[in-house]
Amino acid sequence: MWKYIIIGAVVGSVVGWATGFSITAGFVLGAIAGAISYSINTRRNFDGHSEKISKNKEQTLQLREELLDIKKERVQTGEVKIHKEVVEEQKTFTVPIKREEMVIEAGNEEELRIPLKEEEVEIIKHPVQVNEVSVTKRQIEEVKKIKETLKKETAHIDVSGEADVIKKPPSEKQE
């Protein structure tokens, strides 16, 4: 209580001096204001506490525990690009060809004309499918175990002296 009165008196003196009133009048009025604020404050605390006890004759302690909310979100973890690439490769092929040779033997005739022929190699390239690559995406479902520590409040009773304590299970609450 004295703390409230002294603080009130000091604040009242400063306010009296700052406003031009007498410091003594501010001192007295501040002390009175401090005493009034102390009595209001203590009555409020005392009345509120006694009301809880007198109405219920029972006090409660709220116990809390943490719950876990699990959310799933789809995020991109990678990307796959598939493209064709042309690779050039030098190859050597062996192709047998036939050609004709002229064989002249001395004989009676004057002029002989024999056409000579040979095979020529013609190269024609055309694409042929040799393989097929199939690209698909599939969904795989698996179970992931997540370990998380959750807090939970529990009530502990500390008894000192000779106090009788009767523990009731939660199902036997009085109404």
C-alpha positions in Angstrom: 0.0 0.0 0.0 2.8 2.4 0.9 4.3 1.9 -2.5 1.1 3.2 -4.2 0.9 6.2 -1.8 4.5 7.2 -2.3 4.4 6.9 -6.1 1.1 8.9 -6.1 2.6 11.6 -3.9 5.7 11.9 -6.1 3.7 12.0 -9.3 1.2 14.5 -7.7 4.2 16.8 -6.6 5.6 16.8 -10.1 2.2 17.5 -11.7 1.6 20.4 -9.2 5.0 21.9 -9.9 4.6 21.6 -13.7 1.1 23.1 -13.7 1.9 26.0 -11.3 -0.1 24.7 -8.3 1.6 24.3 -4.9 3.8 21.3 -4.6 2.3 20.4 -1.2 -1.2 20.3 -2.7 0.0 18.0 -5.5 1.8 15.8 -2.9 -1.4 15.4 -0.8 -3.7 14.8 -3.8 -1.2 12.3 -5.4 -1.0 10.4 -2.1 -4.8 10.2 -1.9 -5.0 9.1 -5.6 -2.3 6.3 -4.9 -4.3 5.1 -1.8 -7.5 4.9 -3.9 -5.9 3.1 -6.8 -4.4 0.5 -4.3 -7.8 -0.2 -2.7 -9.5 -0.5 -6.1 -6.8 -2.8 -7.3 -6.8 -5.1 -4.3 -10.6 -5.2 -4.1 -10.8 -6.3 -7.7 -8.2 -9.1 -7.2 -9.8 -10.3 -4.0 -13.4 -10.1 -5.2 -12.6 -11.9 -8.5 -10.7 -14.7 -6.7 -13.3 -15.2 -3.9 -16.1 -15.3 -6.5 -14.5 -18.3 -8.3 -14.1 -20.3 -5.2 -17.5 -19.4 -3.6 -19.6 -20.2 -6.6 -18.0 -23.4 -7.7 -16.2 -24.6 -4.5 -14.0 -26.1 -7.1 -11.0 -24.8 -9.1 -10.0 -26.1 -12.5 -6.7 -26.5 -14.2 -6.8 -26.6 -18.0 -4.6 -29.2 -19.5 -3.5 -28.9 -23.1 -1.8 -31.0 -25.6 -0.4 -30.4 -29.1 -2.1 -31.9 -32.1 -0.4 -32.4 -35.5 -1.8 -31.1 -38.8 -0.3 -32.8 -41.7 -0.5 -31.2 -45.1 0.8 -32.6 -48.4 2.0 -30.4 -51.2 3.2 -31.4 -54.7 6.6 -30.0 -55.6 8.7 -30.5 -58.6 11.7 -32.7 -57.7 13.2 -33.1 -61.2 12.7 -32.9 -64.9 13.4 -35.4 -67.7 14.0 -34.3 -71.3 14.0 -36.9 -74.0 15.2 -36.0 -77.5 16.6 -37.8 -80.6 20.2 -37.3 -81.5 21.8 -38.0 -84.9 25.1 -39.8 -84.7 27.2 -40.1 -87.8 29.3 -43.3 -88.3 31.6 -44.1 -91.1 31.1 -47.7 -92.4 32.8 -49.6 -95.1 30.8 -52.1 -97.1 32.2 -54.8 -99.5 30.1 -55.1 -102.6 31.1 -57.6 -105.3 30.6 -56.3 -108.8 30.9 -57.9 -112.2 32.5 -56.5 -115.3 33.3 -57.8 -118.7 36.7 -58.0 -120.2 37.6 -58.1 -123.9 39.5 -61.0 -125.1 40.9 -60.7 -128.6 42.2 -63.7 -130.4 43.8 -63.5 -133.8 41.4 -64.7 -136.4 40.1 -64.2 -140.0 37.6 -61.5 -139.5 38.4 -57.9 -140.0 36.7 -56.0 -137.3 35.0 -57.2 -134.3 32.9 -55.0 -132.1 31.9 -56.3 -128.7 30.2 -54.1 -126.1 31.7 -54.3 -122.7 29.6 -53.9 -119.6 30.3 -53.7 -115.9 28.1 -53.2 -112.8 28.1 -49.8 -111.1 27.4 -49.4 -107.4 24.5 -47.0 -106.7 24.0 -46.0 -103.1 20.4 -45.2 -101.9 19.8 -44.3 -98.3 16.4 -44.6 -96.6 15.4 -44.6 -92.9 14.2 -47.8 -91.3 12.7 -48.1 -87.8 14.9 -50.2 -85.7 13.7 -49.4 -82.2 10.9 -47.7 -80.4 11.2 -45.8 -77.1 8.1 -45.5 -75.0 7.8 -42.7 -72.4 5.2 -42.8 -69.7 4.7 -41.4 -66.3 3.2 -43.5 -63.4 2.1 -42.7 -59.9 3.6 -44.7 -57.1 2.0 -44.7 -53.7 4.2 -45.4 -50.7 3.8 -44.9 -47.0 6.2 -42.5 -45.3 6.7 -42.6 -41.5 7.1 -39.2 -39.9 8.3 -38.9 -36.3 7.4 -35.7 -34.4 7.5 -34.8 -30.8 4.2 -33.4 -29.4 3.8 -31.8 -26.0 1.1 -32.8 -23.6 0.3 -31.2 -20.2 -0.6 -33.6 -17.4 -1.7 -32.8 -13.8 0.7 -33.7 -10.9 -0.4 -33.3 -7.4 2.1 -32.2 -4.7 0.7 -32.7 -1.2 2.3 -31.0 1.8 1.2 -31.4 5.3 -1.8 -33.4 6.2 -4.2 -32.6 3.3 -6.7 -35.2 2.3 -6.7 -35.7 -1.5 -9.3 -37.8 -3.2 -8.5 -38.6 -6.9 -11.6 -39.0 -9.1 -11.5 -40.4 -12.5 -12.5 -38.0 -15.3 -15.8 -39.8 -15.8 -17.1 -38.9 -12.3 -17.3 -35.1 -12.7 -19.8 -33.3 -10.6 -22.2 -30.9 -12.3 
